[in-house]
Amino acid sequence: MIATSELRELLYNGGASLVGFGDISALQYGGYTSCVALAVKIPADVVYGIGLGPTRDYFEQYRALNSKLDSLAELTAQYLTRQGFRALAQTTTAVAESSGFRTPMPHKTCATRAGLGWIGKSALLVTMEYGPAVRLSSVLTDARFDCMAEPVNTSGCGSCTACTRACPGRAIQGAPWDVGTPREKLVDAKACRRTARALAMERIGEKITLCGKCIEVCPYTRAYLEKSSGKKSIEK
């Protein structure tokens, strides 16, 4: 049994914004029964900049946050293996995306099992603290933790259609999510990818799937930005 308090402190000190521990035994993946879900927030000033499309700052932060998450995932796996458990750090180099833009055990699935948030109408994870303005990673393990989160099985988006209306590729269908909803009912992944790649090439000259409009318009993101703006005013 692993004490979550010690590992959580280690990860927050390492730069994690959110950490959760979940039960994935029902998913029957590789003998792994638990997961550690990791999230790092996208800085508020970077999110402010993507209202008209992806920016160079957003592109650079995207890569920097992925690198930070890889380090956090590896740190978690090392911690768990030292305790005698199996652990798979789902880093950007360890996880391969299929032709359908899927991974075998998505970070978002781990995040909902670990109570970090729900899947929004954009098919992104939405957190109470930062909306979808986060990057994710996860670690799969056969360790048992002393404090496991209650999984999130239903959407918190309600009747909101902000991301649906704002999507430049009209890829978001506007359907609510629950734990059994297939991604195809939420978003047209090909239309999202096609539009995002065109925008990234137009705005910053990069061949990458990068847009961010659904992140920027989410009410939960806007609340995070307002809170961050208030903190900056106080600090000044």
LINBEL-V144841 format. One record per helix or strand of 2 or more residues. SS is the DSSP state (H for helix, E for strand). FROM is the first residue (numbers start at 1). LEN is the number of residues. Records with the same first field share a line. If there is no record, write none. Layout:
BEGIN
SS = FROM-LEN + FROM-LEN
END
This chain:
BEGIN
H = 4-10 + 25-3 + 44-5 + 56-27 + 107-7 + 162-5 + 183-3 + 189-16 + 213-5 + 219-17
E = 18-6 + 34-8 + 87-3 + 118-2 + 125-3 + 134-8
END
